Amino acid sequence: MAHNPPIMAYDLFSSHSWLGENLLDRFLLARRLVKFMMSALRLNIPASLSASPDKLQP
């Protein structure tokens, strides 16, 4: 696995991982996407709350 990183990186984005032939790559890709979405939500929610008009006026 670690002896050939370029092939592994290529397999990560190959059609095989999306067809379900490489479930580990699909799991890692999905987990990375979920982490990205959660961090984006964590950054966006406080900003939208502080910018809402009912929060600005007491």
OpenMM code with the backbone's topology and positions (N, CA, C; nanometers):
from openmm import Vec3, app, unit

residues = "MET ALA HIS ASN PRO PRO ILE MET ALA TYR ASP LEU PHE SER SER HIS SER TRP LEU GLY GLU ASN LEU LEU ASP ARG PHE LEU LEU ALA ARG ARG LEU VAL LYS PHE MET MET SER ALA LEU ARG LEU ASN ILE PRO ALA SER LEU SER ALA SER PRO ASP LYS LEU GLN PRO".split()
positions = [
    Vec3(0.0826, -0.1195, 0.0000),
    Vec3(0.0000, 0.0000, 0.0000),
    Vec3(0.0863, 0.1250, 0.0000),
    Vec3(0.1774, 0.1341, 0.0977),
    Vec3(0.2599, 0.2550, 0.1076),
    Vec3(0.3756, 0.2527, 0.0088),
    Vec3(0.3963, 0.1372, -0.0563),
    Vec3(0.5106, 0.1293, -0.1475),
    Vec3(0.4806, 0.1967, -0.2805),
    Vec3(0.3541, 0.2279, -0.3072),
    Vec3(0.3210, 0.2930, -0.4341),
    Vec3(0.2108, 0.3972, -0.4137),
    Vec3(0.2445, 0.5115, -0.3537),
    Vec3(0.1441, 0.6143, -0.3248),
    Vec3(0.0755, 0.6721, -0.4480),
    Vec3(0.1464, 0.6923, -0.5626),
    Vec3(0.0778, 0.7520, -0.6786),
    Vec3(-0.0369, 0.6651, -0.7293),
    Vec3(-0.0171, 0.5317, -0.7285),
    Vec3(-0.1237, 0.4427, -0.7746),
    Vec3(-0.2418, 0.4504, -0.6786),
    Vec3(-0.2137, 0.4585, -0.5490),
    Vec3(-0.3218, 0.4660, -0.4516),
    Vec3(-0.3981, 0.5967, -0.4666),
    Vec3(-0.3262, 0.7058, -0.4892),
    Vec3(-0.3926, 0.8342, -0.5073),
    Vec3(-0.4762, 0.8329, -0.6344),
    Vec3(-0.4273, 0.7626, -0.7360),
    Vec3(-0.5032, 0.7535, -0.8606),
    Vec3(-0.6286, 0.6685, -0.8402),
    Vec3(-0.6149, 0.5602, -0.7642),
    Vec3(-0.7299, 0.4730, -0.7396),
    Vec3(-0.8372, 0.5448, -0.6589),
    Vec3(-0.7951, 0.6426, -0.5793),
    Vec3(-0.8911, 0.7145, -0.4966),
    Vec3(-0.9918, 0.7880, -0.5837),
    Vec3(-0.9467, 0.8372, -0.7000),
    Vec3(-1.0345, 0.9146, -0.7874),
    Vec3(-1.0733, 0.8375, -0.9136),
    Vec3(-1.0428, 0.7082, -0.9173),
    Vec3(-1.0792, 0.6293, -1.0349),
    Vec3(-1.2269, 0.5921, -1.0288),
    Vec3(-1.2788, 0.5427, -1.1396),
    Vec3(-1.4208, 0.5074, -1.1453),
    Vec3(-1.4503, 0.3859, -1.0569),
    Vec3(-1.3486, 0.3056, -1.0270),
    Vec3(-1.3713, 0.1847, -0.9494),
    Vec3(-1.4213, 0.2179, -0.8094),
    Vec3(-1.3671, 0.3233, -0.7490),
    Vec3(-1.4091, 0.3568, -0.6134),
    Vec3(-1.5541, 0.4035, -0.6122),
    Vec3(-1.5986, 0.4685, -0.7213),
    Vec3(-1.7377, 0.5159, -0.7258),
    Vec3(-1.8337, 0.4024, -0.7603),
    Vec3(-1.7815, 0.2949, -0.8217),
    Vec3(-1.8678, 0.1824, -0.8555),
    Vec3(-1.8822, 0.0865, -0.7385),
    Vec3(-1.8112, 0.1131, -0.6294),
    Vec3(-1.8251, 0.0298, -0.5116),
    Vec3(-1.7273, -0.0855, -0.5086),
    Vec3(-1.6276, -0.0875, -0.5973),
    Vec3(-1.5308, -0.1967, -0.5976),
    Vec3(-1.4207, -0.1728, -0.4940),
    Vec3(-1.4083, -0.0505, -0.4469),
    Vec3(-1.3097, -0.0193, -0.3437),
    Vec3(-1.3824, 0.0541, -0.2313),
    Vec3(-1.4397, -0.0230, -0.1405),
    Vec3(-1.5251, 0.0366, -0.0378),
    Vec3(-1.4449, 0.1207, 0.0603),
    Vec3(-1.3181, 0.0848, 0.0836),
    Vec3(-1.2380, 0.1616, 0.1781),
    Vec3(-1.2147, 0.3026, 0.1262),
    Vec3(-1.1825, 0.3142, -0.0035),
    Vec3(-1.1622, 0.4470, -0.0609),
    Vec3(-1.2908, 0.5278, -0.0562),
    Vec3(-1.4042, 0.4624, -0.0831),
    Vec3(-1.5325, 0.5327, -0.0759),
    Vec3(-1.5587, 0.5813, 0.0652),
    Vec3(-1.5263, 0.4977, 0.1652),
    Vec3(-1.5494, 0.5355, 0.3042),
    Vec3(-1.4619, 0.6539, 0.3433),
    Vec3(-1.3337, 0.6502, 0.3034),
    Vec3(-1.2437, 0.7599, 0.3367),
    Vec3(-1.2862, 0.8881, 0.2667),
    Vec3(-1.3301, 0.8776, 0.1417),
    Vec3(-1.3741, 0.9952, 0.0683),
    Vec3(-1.4997, 1.0535, 0.1321),
    Vec3(-1.5927, 0.9669, 0.1707),
    Vec3(-1.7168, 1.0144, 0.2323),
    Vec3(-1.6884, 1.0778, 0.3680),
    Vec3(-1.5957, 1.0175, 0.4449),
    Vec3(-1.5647, 1.0737, 0.5761),
    Vec3(-1.4984, 1.2095, 0.5617),
    Vec3(-1.4121, 1.2248, 0.4594),
    Vec3(-1.3474, 1.3536, 0.4380),
    Vec3(-1.4508, 1.4582, 0.3973),
    Vec3(-1.5498, 1.4160, 0.3165),
    Vec3(-1.6543, 1.5089, 0.2734),
    Vec3(-1.7401, 1.5512, 0.3925),
    Vec3(-1.7723, 1.4556, 0.4804),
    Vec3(-1.8527, 1.4885, 0.5985),
    Vec3(-1.7764, 1.5839, 0.6896),
    Vec3(-1.6465, 1.5593, 0.7076),
    Vec3(-1.5653, 1.6494, 0.7900),
    Vec3(-1.5651, 1.7898, 0.7318),
    Vec3(-1.5536, 1.7989, 0.5991),
    Vec3(-1.5516, 1.9293, 0.5332),
    Vec3(-1.6858, 1.9999, 0.5504),
    Vec3(-1.7957, 1.9261, 0.5353),
    Vec3(-1.9280, 1.9867, 0.5496),
    Vec3(-1.9506, 2.0335, 0.6930),
    Vec3(-1.9082, 1.9542, 0.7910),
    Vec3(-1.9281, 1.9924, 0.9306),
    Vec3(-1.8469, 2.1159, 0.9654),
    Vec3(-1.7229, 2.1250, 0.9161),
    Vec3(-1.6412, 2.2430, 0.9443),
    Vec3(-1.7001, 2.3654, 0.8756),
    Vec3(-1.7560, 2.3471, 0.7556),
    Vec3(-1.8187, 2.4591, 0.6856),
    Vec3(-1.9425, 2.5057, 0.7614),
    Vec3(-2.0202, 2.4120, 0.8130),
    Vec3(-2.1387, 2.4497, 0.8901),
    Vec3(-2.0979, 2.5208, 1.0182),
    Vec3(-1.9927, 2.4720, 1.0829),
    Vec3(-1.9483, 2.5332, 1.2076),
    Vec3(-1.9004, 2.6761, 1.1836),
    Vec3(-1.8436, 2.7012, 1.0650),
    Vec3(-1.7959, 2.8362, 1.0357),
    Vec3(-1.9103, 2.9274, 0.9936),
    Vec3(-2.0119, 2.8733, 0.9268),
    Vec3(-2.1164, 2.9572, 0.8689),
    Vec3(-2.2295, 2.9880, 0.9666),
    Vec3(-2.2614, 2.8972, 1.0570),
    Vec3(-2.3771, 2.9178, 1.1442),
    Vec3(-2.3585, 3.0371, 1.2390),
    Vec3(-2.2457, 3.0505, 1.3105),
    Vec3(-2.2308, 3.1675, 1.3991),
    Vec3(-2.2309, 3.2986, 1.3217),
    Vec3(-2.1758, 3.2997, 1.2013),
    Vec3(-2.1720, 3.4228, 1.1226),
    Vec3(-2.3133, 3.4645, 1.0836),
    Vec3(-2.3965, 3.3693, 1.0431),
    Vec3(-2.5328, 3.4039, 1.0026),
    Vec3(-2.6163, 3.4432, 1.1241),
    Vec3(-2.5873, 3.3838, 1.2410),
    Vec3(-2.6639, 3.4190, 1.3604),
    Vec3(-2.6309, 3.5604, 1.4069),
    Vec3(-2.5028, 3.5959, 1.4019),
    Vec3(-2.4635, 3.7287, 1.4489),
    Vec3(-2.5063, 3.8369, 1.3506),
    Vec3(-2.5309, 3.7990, 1.2246),
    Vec3(-2.5685, 3.8975, 1.1234),
    Vec3(-2.7201, 3.9100, 1.1101),
    Vec3(-2.7955, 3.8263, 1.1818),
    Vec3(-2.9415, 3.8346, 1.1695),
    Vec3(-2.9924, 3.9605, 1.2396),
    Vec3(-3.0943, 4.0273, 1.1853),
    Vec3(-3.1400, 4.1566, 1.2391),
    Vec3(-3.1967, 4.1468, 1.3806),
    Vec3(-3.2650, 4.0374, 1.4131),
    Vec3(-3.3249, 4.0301, 1.5472),
    Vec3(-3.2179, 4.0144, 1.6549),
    Vec3(-3.0989, 3.9695, 1.6174),
    Vec3(-2.9904, 3.9593, 1.7149),
    Vec3(-2.9184, 4.0936, 1.7300),
    Vec3(-2.9203, 4.1764, 1.6263),
    Vec3(-2.8495, 4.3039, 1.6333),
    Vec3(-2.9261, 4.4044, 1.7184),
    Vec3(-3.0593, 4.3989, 1.7144),
    Vec3(-3.1386, 4.4953, 1.7915),
    Vec3(-3.1905, 4.4284, 1.9181),
    Vec3(-3.1630, 4.4859, 2.0333),
    Vec3(-3.2045, 4.4274, 2.1615),
    Vec3(-3.3558, 4.4438, 2.1861),
] * unit.nanometer
topology = app.Topology()
chain = topology.addChain("A")
for resn in residues:
    res = topology.addResidue(resn, chain)
    for name in ("N", "CA", "C"):
        topology.addAtom(name, app.Element.getBySymbol(name[0]), res)
